[in-house]
Amino acid sequence: MPKQIITLCYRKIIRPGATLLWDKMVHDDSYMEFKMQAQNYSAGTSYTSYAELIRHFPNAQKLPAMVSPAITGYVQQLNNIIPDILNTLGRRFLKFNTFQFEIINSDITDQDKHTIAINFFSEPLLWHDKIDNYLLVSVYNDQVAVDDEVLTNLFQLQPYLNIHSIASPQPLSKGEGL
């Protein structure tokens, strides 16, 4: 199989009743910020759900961007390592460059309806092979020659993990690298 450069996207969904401390704090703080920001659209109306606000106020599409700063500090605590994705040694290894906050559902009167997602986009990876339900990858470095030895990670494909983009590398011959 020819090697490809891939970027992965992991969609971490955080629902009401989250049990992990980090998830719970992100859920609670994003809900409090949603309630505050949604008042800009819901004041004087009977609309309380995120879906109603979007339907009746097109500018309410900005709510995810308005709520996102409330969770940025938590995302920074991850030190650019995507949570929940482990290699076969049980270690988190997948670094992310960017993230996108998403409100799936919410209601300013009921925190139990607040469901969010954080989409993490990985740094570029070199995809070496697929073995059953596992991908073998290494960190992509355009300065590494074709025959150079690289460290790899083997990890299992799982729900909410997607190959976001794919490209073919421009191989360096020996002597062209560093």
Backbone as a ProteinNet text record, in pm:
[ID]
protein_1_A
[PRIMARY]
MPKQIITLCYRKIIRPGATLLWDKMVHDDSYMEFKMQAQNYSAGTSYTSYAELIRHFPNAQKLPAMVSPAITGYVQQLNNIIPDILNTLGRRFLKFNTFQFEIINSDITDQDKHTIAINFFSEPLLWHDKIDNYLLVSVYNDQVAVDDEVLTNLFQLQPYLNIHSIASPQPLSKGEGL
[TERTIARY]
83.8	0	89.2	64.9	144.5	112.8	215.5	196.8	118.6	36.1	-44.9	-28.7	-44.6	-48.2	-194.9	-227.1	-365.6	-375.2	-490.3	-528.6	-653.3	-654	-768.1	-854.4	-981.1	-1072	-1137	-1125.4	-1192.9	-1300.9	-1424.9	-1539.2	-1572.8	-1535.8	-1562.5	-1696.6	-1795	-1928.5	-1937.8	-1984.8	-2001.1	-2149	-2205.1	-2348.6	-2376.1	-2501.4	-2536.7	-2502.3	-2463.8	-2428.8	-2288.3	-2205.5	-2066	-2001.8	-1924.9	-1865.1	-1718.2	-1646.9	-1506.9	-1502.1	-1413.6	-1407.4	-1389.4	-1296.5	-1270.6	-1397.5	-1463.3	-1586.2	-1694.4	-1709.1	-1811.6	-1785.9	-1661.5	-1630.4	-1656.2	-1618.1	-1642.6	-1793	-1866.9	-2012.5	-2074.1	-2040.5	-2102.1	-2066.5	-1939.4	-1899.2	-1953.6	-1960	-2015.9	-2165.6	-2232.8	-2376.1	-2399.7	-2320.9	-2337.2	-2313.7	-2212.3	-2183.8	-2293.9	-2345.5	-2456.1	-2576.1	-2610	-2724.3	-2706.3	-2586.5	-2560.9	-2567.9	-2502.8	-2498.2	-2633.1	-2708.8	-2838.8	-2937.9	-2917.8	-3007.1	-3006	-2897.4	-2891.1	-2997.7	-3043.9	-3142.7	-3279.1	-3281.1	-3406.8	-3482.5	-3417.8	-3482.5	-3612.5	-3719.7	-3849.3	-3922.3	-3870.8	-3938.3	-3965.4	-4038.6	-4063.8	-3968.4	-3872.1	-3779.2	-3669.7	-3651.8	-3550	-3449.2	-3484.3	-3391.6	-3298.6	-3184.2	-3086.1	-3147.5	-3221.3	-3283.6	-3383.3	-3463.6	-3559.7	-3487.6	-3382.9	-3308.9	-3250.2	-3193.9	-3137.6	-3247.5	-3359.8	-3470.5	-3526	-3535	-3599.7	-3502	-3376.5	-3275.9	-3150.9	-3137.2	-3021.7	-2886.3	-2872.7	-2745.2	-2713.1	-2809.5	-2784.8	-2689	-2661.9	-2561	-2423	-2407.5	-2280.7	-2261.9	-2363.8	-2354.1	-2236.1	-2207.4	-2089.9	-1960.8	-1941.4	-1820.7	-1822.8	-1940.2	-1951.9	-1929.8	-1962.7	-1948.5	-1808.7	-1745.4	-1615	-1509.5	-1498.2	-1396.1	-1410.4	-1530.4	-1551.4	-1482.3	-1450.9	-1387.5	-1243.3	-1196.4	-1060.8	-954.5	-969.5	-873.5	-866.6	-980.2	-982.7	-911.3	-933.3	-866.8	-716	-672.6	-529.5	-467.7	-545.5	-496.4	-455.4	-507.4	-475.8	-335.9	-270.8	-136	-127.6	-228	-235.1	-238.7	-279.3	-295.9	-444.9	-489.9	-631.1	-667.8	-774.2	-814.4	-879.6	-883	-958.1	-895.2	-803.2	-742.6	-609.3	-599.3	-479.1	-416.1	-283	-217.7	-226.4	-170.4	-181.8	-102.8	-20.7	50.8	-27.4	-146.3	-229.1	-190.2	-118.7	-72.2	-143.7	-172.1	-223.2	-104.9	-122.8	-10.6	-47.9	-175.2	-222.8	-232.7	-149.4	-147.2	-247	-304.4	-396.1	-342.6	-377.2	-341.3	-453.9	-575.4	-690.2	-807.6	-905.3	-1028.9	-1144.7	-1262.9	-1384	-1491	-1551.3	-1656.9	-1791.1	-1878.6	-2008.1	-2115.7	-2228.1	-2344.2	-2436.2	-2461.2	-2549.7	-2694.1	-2715.5	-2848.2	-2832.7	-2925.5	-2922.9	-3055.1	-3077.8	-3197.3	-3161.6	-3194.8	-3155.7	-3231	-3334.2	-3410.9	-3379.9	-3294.7	-3272.5	-3131.9	-3042.1	-2904.6	-2897.6	-2996.4	-2997.3	-3019.2	-3047.2	-3061.3	-2936.2	-2835.7	-2712.9	-2616.5	-2597.1	-2502.1	-2412.3	-2282.9	-2185	-2085.8	-2006.8	-1898.3	-1777.5	-1661.5	-1536.8	-1470.7	-1449.1	-1384.1	-1236	-1152.4	-1007.5	-949.2	-867.3	-804	-655.4	-609.6	-472.6	-369.8	-246	-133.6	-123.1	-57.3	-43.1	31.2	-19.9	38.8	71.2	172.7	203.4	139.1	47.4	-26.7	52.8	104.9	188.6	108.9	9.6	-62	-189.1	-277.4	-397.4	-383.9	-397	-387	-516.6	-601.9	-736.4	-804.5	-840.4	-910.1	-814.5	-687.5	-584.7	-516.1	-471.5	-390.9	-249.8	-151.5	-11.6	29.3	67.8	100	228.3	285.1	395.7	371	439.7	429.4	487.8	415.8	463.8	569.6	679.8	788.8	839.5	821.7	860.8	1012.3	1088.8	1234.7	1295.3	1210.5	1259.3	1266	1377.3	1394.9	1317.3	1289.5	1207.1	1259.2	1388.1	1443.1	1476.3	1450.6	1482.2	1388.3	1442.1	1363.1	1280.2	1152.3	1064.7	992.8	958.1	880.7	733.8	665.1	526.7	434.3	305.8	200.4	96	50.8	-55.2	-175.5	-289.8	-409	-533.4	-634.2	-757	-852.7	-914.7	-1020.3	-1136.7	-1207.7	-1316	-1422.2	-1538	-1643.5	-1596.7	-1644.9	-1618	-1475.4	-1401	-1267.6	-1273.3	-1230	-1246.1	-1118	-1089.2	-982.4	-1042.6	-996.4	-1051.7	-1000.6	-870.2	-813.5	-700.8	-669.2	-566.2	-492	-361.7	-278.8	-162.3	-101	17.6	142.4	238.4	361.3	451.5	536.4	638.4	765.3	800.7	913.5	1047.9	1132	1269.9	1357.8	1452.6	1547.6	1658.8	1734.2	1846.6	1937.5	1977.9	2067.5	1994.1	1859.9	1783.9	1738.5	1732	1683.8	1787.4	1776	1864.6	2006.1
-117.1	0	124.5	219.2	341.6	424.1	489	569.9	696.3	739.2	858.8	947.4	1076.8	1170.4	1187.5	1163.2	1176.4	1271.8	1331.5	1407.7	1340.5	1310.5	1245.5	1349	1318.9	1399	1305.5	1341	1266.7	1356.1	1307.4	1382.7	1330.3	1404.9	1367.2	1427	1341.6	1385.3	1380.5	1490.5	1500.3	1522.5	1427.4	1426.1	1458.9	1488.6	1505.6	1377.9	1392.9	1276.4	1226.1	1306	1265.6	1231.6	1123	1078.4	1116.3	1129.1	1172.1	1319.4	1353.8	1489	1594.3	1571.1	1668.3	1689	1579.6	1587	1664.3	1634.7	1699.4	1850.3	1889.4	2032.5	2104.4	2040.9	2099.9	2112	2007.7	2009.5	2122.7	2128.8	2227.2	2370.2	2394.8	2531.6	2575	2482.7	2519.1	2546.1	2473.1	2498	2636.2	2669.7	2800.9	2913.4	2896.8	2999.1	3002.2	2884.5	2879.6	2956.5	2932	3001.2	3152.4	3198.3	3342.7	3399	3332.2	3383.9	3371.7	3267.7	3246.8	3355.4	3419.8	3528.5	3643.4	3656.2	3759.7	3737.7	3614.3	3580.8	3547.9	3491.1	3441.5	3545.1	3653.2	3752.6	3802.5	3798.6	3846.3	3747.9	3625.8	3524.6	3400.6	3307	3179.5	3070.5	3106.6	3008.9	2977.5	2849.2	2810.3	2710.4	2639.9	2537.2	2597.1	2533.9	2575.5	2567.9	2462.1	2444.9	2556.7	2594.1	2703.4	2835.8	2859.3	2983.7	2994.6	2884.5	2885.9	2905.4	2840.4	2849	2992.4	3061.6	3192.7	3310.2	3284.7	3391.3	3341.1	3368.8	3317.6	3347.5	3459.1	3492.6	3400.2	3323	3227.4	3117.4	3108.4	3014.4	3046.4	3167.2	3210.4	3157.2	3095.5	3051.3	2957.3	2857.9	2773.6	2855.1	2952.6	3036.1	3123.8	3163.1	3246.3	3164.9	3036	2948.8	2888	2870.7	2804.8	2858.8	2989.7	3037	2978.7	2937.8	2881.4	2746.6	2679.4	2546.8	2546.9	2658.6	2665.7	2628.4	2672.9	2638.9	2489.2	2423.3	2277.4	2206.6	2255.3	2195.8	2216	2330.2	2355.6	2259.8	2214.3	2117.7	1985.3	1957.6	1832.7	1833.4	1949.7	1962.6	1910.2	1942.2	1905.1	1753.8	1675.1	1530.3	1499.3	1433.7	1398.4	1296.9	1323.7	1228.7	1104.3	998.5	875.9	785.2	833.6	752.2	698.8	566.6	502.4	413.9	402.7	305.9	168.3	67.3	-69	-89.2	7.8	2.4	72.1	125.3	192	335.5	397	534.6	630.2	749.8	855.5	905.5	918.3	954.6	1055.6	1070.8	1146.9	1295.4	1375.6	1519.3	1589.7	1698.4	1777.7	1917.9	1975	2112.6	2208.3	2167.4	2254.2	2174.2	2248.2	2185.9	2276.1	2217.2	2292.1	2251.1	2347.9	2323.3	2321.2	2232.6	2216.4	2197	2264.7	2240.8	2147.9	2030.4	1934.6	1963.7	1984.5	2012.7	2087.1	2176.1	2242.9	2314.9	2353.2	2427.2	2510.7	2638.2	2725.6	2694.8	2612.1	2577.6	2438.2	2361.7	2222.4	2176.3	2168.5	2126.6	1982	1900.6	1761.3	1748.6	1857.8	1855.9	1907.2	1943.2	2002	1891.3	1877.9	1781.9	1858.4	1836.1	1908.7	1810.3	1860.9	1781.7	1872.9	1812.2	1880.8	1796.7	1857.3	1789.8	1825.5	1722.8	1741.2	1699.9	1784.8	1756.8	1731.8	1612.7	1570.8	1646	1639.6	1681.9	1583.3	1619.7	1525.7	1398.5	1286.3	1155.5	1087.1	1004.3	920.9	785.6	746.9	621.6	513.6	417.3	311.8	190.7	149.7	26.6	17.7	-70.2	-106.7	-255.3	-291.6	-430.8	-463.6	-542.7	-568.4	-434.6	-410	-287.5	-185.6	-192.5	-105.4	-27.5	94.1	174	184.7	172.9	192.9	327.5	421.3	557.2	605	710.6	782	930.6	1010.8	1155.3	1190.4	1269.5	1307.4	1415.7	1393.6	1490.8	1492.7	1604.3	1610.9	1615.6	1617	1616.8	1477.8	1376.7	1240.1	1171.1	1112.7	1041.8	910.3	857.7	738.4	619.3	596.3	478.4	499	617.8	643.9	566.6	527.2	459.8	564.8	532.9	623.7	546.3	615.7	555.7	553.8	444.4	428.5	406.8	420.8	388.3	305	201.4	115.2	138	170.8	195.7	145.3	116.7	58.8	168.6	143.7	233.6	221.4	329.4	328.4	429.2	421.2	517.9	660.9	751.1	894.3	932.7	839.2	868.8	853.2	956	959.4	1010.5	958.1	1017.8	1142.7	1256.9	1385.5	1428	1405.4	1440.1	1342.8	1335.2	1242.6	1307.6	1285.2	1338.9	1244.6	1255	1175.3	1256.1	1194.2	1267.6	1281.7	1380.9	1397.6	1336.1	1215.1	1146.1	1214.3	1212	1259	1137.9	1151.3	1042.4	1060.1	953.3	963.7	1077.7	1158.3	1269	1401.1	1397.7	1520.8	1574.8	1489.3	1529.4	1612.6	1612.4	1693.7	1659.5
0	0	0	-90.7	-90.4	33.9	89.5	209.4	174.9	269.5	252.8	376.3	357	469.1	505.6	633.1	676	795.3	806.5	924.9	978.2	1107.7	1169.7	1241.2	1252.6	1333.3	1434.1	1560.8	1667	1725	1721.8	1773.4	1912.1	2013	2152.2	2191.4	2213.5	2252.2	2404.4	2461.7	2606.7	2634.9	2707.6	2735.7	2883.3	2913.8	3054.9	3131.6	3256.2	3336.8	3311.9	3245.7	3222.4	3356.6	3359.1	3485.2	3499.4	3389.4	3397.8	3438.9	3529.2	3584.4	3475.5	3382.9	3275.8	3193.1	3155.4	3075.9	3151.1	3279.1	3361.2	3370.7	3393.1	3403.3	3270.1	3158.2	3026.9	3003.4	3037.8	3021.1	3103	3231.6	3320.8	3281.7	3252.4	3218.5	3082.6	2987	2856.4	2868.5	2957.3	2976.4	3039.3	3141.7	3205.9	3104.4	3020.5	2919.2	2813.1	2775.6	2679.2	2734	2860.6	2921.7	2916.3	2947.8	2946.8	2804.9	2710.5	2573.3	2502.6	2534.2	2468.6	2506.1	2620.7	2661.6	2561.1	2485.5	2382	2275.3	2260.7	2158.3	2218.2	2337.2	2393.2	2476.3	2516.2	2601.4	2537.9	2617.1	2568.2	2479.3	2467.5	2384.5	2470.6	2414.5	2483.8	2435	2350.5	2294.7	2396.2	2426.2	2523.4	2468.1	2361.3	2309.2	2204.1	2191.1	2090.9	1950.7	1923.8	1791.7	1762.7	1862.5	1842.7	1817.5	1893.2	1875.7	1734.8	1686.9	1551.1	1446.2	1467.8	1371.6	1363.4	1476.2	1478.6	1472.2	1504.9	1503.7	1431.2	1303.1	1227	1291.4	1360.7	1424.9	1541.5	1587.7	1696.7	1652.3	1521.9	1470.7	1529.2	1582.3	1641.1	1783.1	1842	1981.2	2008.3	1923.2	1952.9	1965.4	1877.7	1885.1	2009.1	2055.1	2173.9	2301.7	2298	2414.9	2421.6	2308.9	2300	2396.4	2417.9	2512.3	2653.4	2691.6	2825.4	2842.7	2732.9	2742.7	2694.4	2644.3	2589.4	2692.1	2814.9	2919.7	2945.1	2938.8	2957.8	2843.3	2721.7	2605.2	2615.9	2665.2	2683.2	2784.7	2883	2981.9	2917.1	2799.4	2730	2669.1	2667.6	2610.4	2467.2	2388.8	2247.1	2222.8	2321.5	2303.4	2300	2194.7	2181.8	2289.8	2365.4	2470.2	2410.4	2487.5	2456.6	2350.5	2271.1	2165.8	2218.1	2228.6	2281.6	2175.5	2179.2	2091.4	2157.4	2093.7	2146.7	2275.4	2312.9	2440.6	2552.1	2517.8	2616.8	2644.1	2550.9	2569.8	2474.8	2527.8	2439.7	2357.6	2230.4	2142.6	2036.2	2009.9	1894.6	1928.8	1863.8	1888.8	1798.1	1849.8	1767.4	1748	1632.6	1599.6	1634.9	1603.3	1621.6	1676.5	1727.3	1771.8	1732.6	1730.9	1699.7	1800.4	1866	1963.1	1891.2	1933.6	1868.6	1975.5	1959.4	2044.5	1967.1	2020.8	1954.9	1993.2	2122.6	2174.3	2305.1	2335.5	2464.7	2486.1	2611.1	2649	2771	2767.4	2877.6	3006.4	3000.5	3121.3	3174.1	3102.7	3144.7	3105.4	3203.8	3177.4	3128.5	3158.9	3113.3	2962.8	2896.8	2750.7	2680.3	2759.2	2703	2660.3	2530.7	2473.4	2377.2	2391.3	2310.2	2247.5	2156.6	2098.3	2079.9	2094.7	2061.1	1953.5	1838.3	1726.7	1729.8	1748.4	1752.7	1617.4	1557.7	1429.2	1452.3	1415.5	1444.4	1360.5	1409.2	1327	1211.2	1101.5	989.8	1031.7	982.8	1009.8	878.8	881.4	766.3	791.8	705.9	719.3	646.7	723.3	666.9	623.1	705	674.2	756.6	713.9	789.7	819.7	946.8	989.8	1061.9	998.8	1051.3	1078.8	1205.3	1241.8	1304.9	1268.3	1324.4	1213.5	1248.7	1157.4	1214.2	1127.1	1163.7	1105.2	1194.7	1152.8	1219.7	1164.4	1227.9	1206.2	1285.1	1267.8	1131.9	1054.2	922.3	934.8	864.8	860.4	716.8	649.1	507.5	488.5	597	586.8	603.4	624	643.3	507.5	476.2	348.8	351.6	235.8	218.7	298.8	303.2	368.5	516.9	571.1	711.4	803.7	918.3	1020.8	1095.7	1121.8	1196.1	1306.2	1412.7	1520.5	1480.2	1512.4	1469.9	1589.4	1563.8	1659.2	1588	1655.8	1605.5	1696	1637.1	1717.8	1645.3	1725.9	1672.9	1625.7	1511	1465.2	1562.3	1585.2	1681.7	1642.3	1706.4	1674.1	1697	1614.5	1621.8	1583.5	1527.6	1475.3	1324.5	1253.7	1109.1	1043.2	924.5	843.6	781.2	827	785.3	647.7	623.5	493.7	461.2	332.4	285.3	168.3	162.9	54.5	31.3	-82.9	-112.7	-80.5	-10.5	22.2	-100.5	-94.5	-197.3	-140	-180.1	-117.4	-146.5	-45.4	-60.1	-86.5	-169.9	-186.1	-83.3	-56.4	38.3	-5.1	90.5	58.7	43.1	16.7	2.5	136.3	239.1	372.3	443.7	574.5	658	638.8
[MASK]
++++++++++++++++++++++++++++++++++++++++++++++++++++++++++++++++++++++++++++++++++++++++++++++++++++++++++++++++++++++++++++++++++++++++++++++++++++++++++++++++++++++++++++++++++

